[in-house]
């Protein structure tokens, strides 16, 4: 159950500690937002799978980091 305070990490309950949960929140928040494409300069890059990113506008597919295309 996700709440406003803990977000996606609410499923872990009281386990693992605050700092670990903050790292999980920071890593997973970049999965759902659109990132900027290097080729067409639009915010339309989405994650296909771990380390695979694709631009919805120009169709360019490239490899990057697991949670951010950087």
C-alpha positions in Angstrom: 0.0 0.0 0.0 1.5 3.3 -1.1 1.0 6.4 1.0 1.8 10.0 0.4 4.7 10.0 2.8 6.5 6.8 1.7 5.3 6.4 -1.9 6.3 3.2 -3.7 8.3 1.9 -0.7 5.1 1.5 1.4 5.1 -2.1 0.3 8.2 -2.8 2.4 6.4 -1.8 5.7 8.8 -1.2 8.6 11.6 -3.3 7.1 15.0 -2.1 5.6 15.2 1.4 7.1 14.7 4.9 5.9 17.9 5.5 3.9 17.4 2.4 1.8 13.8 3.4 1.1 14.9 6.9 0.0 17.4 5.4 -2.4 14.7 3.2 -3.9 12.4 6.2 -4.3 15.1 8.2 -6.0 16.0 5.3 -8.4 12.4 4.5 -9.4 11.1 8.0 -9.9 13.1 8.3 -13.1 11.4 5.3 -14.7 8.1 6.9 -15.4 9.0 10.4 -16.5 10.0 11.3 -20.0 13.7 12.2 -20.6 15.3 14.4 -23.3 16.4 12.7 -26.6 19.9 13.6 -27.8 18.9 13.4 -31.4 15.6 15.3 -31.7 15.9 17.2 -28.4 12.4 16.4 -27.3 11.2 15.0 -23.9 10.0 11.7 -25.3 12.5 9.1 -24.2 11.0 6.3 -22.2 12.4 3.1 -20.7 11.8 -0.1 -22.7 13.7 -2.4 -20.3 16.7 -2.3 -18.0 19.2 -0.2 -19.8 17.3 0.1 -23.1 15.7 3.5 -23.9 13.6 4.6 -26.9 12.5 7.9 -28.2 8.8 8.0 -29.0 9.2 10.9 -31.5 12.2 9.9 -33.7 12.2 6.1 -32.8 15.9 6.1 -31.8 16.7 3.2 -29.5 19.9 3.3 -27.4 21.5 1.8 -24.4 22.0 3.8 -21.2 22.0 3.2 -17.5 19.3 1.1 -15.8 17.3 3.9 -14.2 18.3 7.0 -16.2 19.4 7.3 -19.8 22.4 9.4 -19.0 
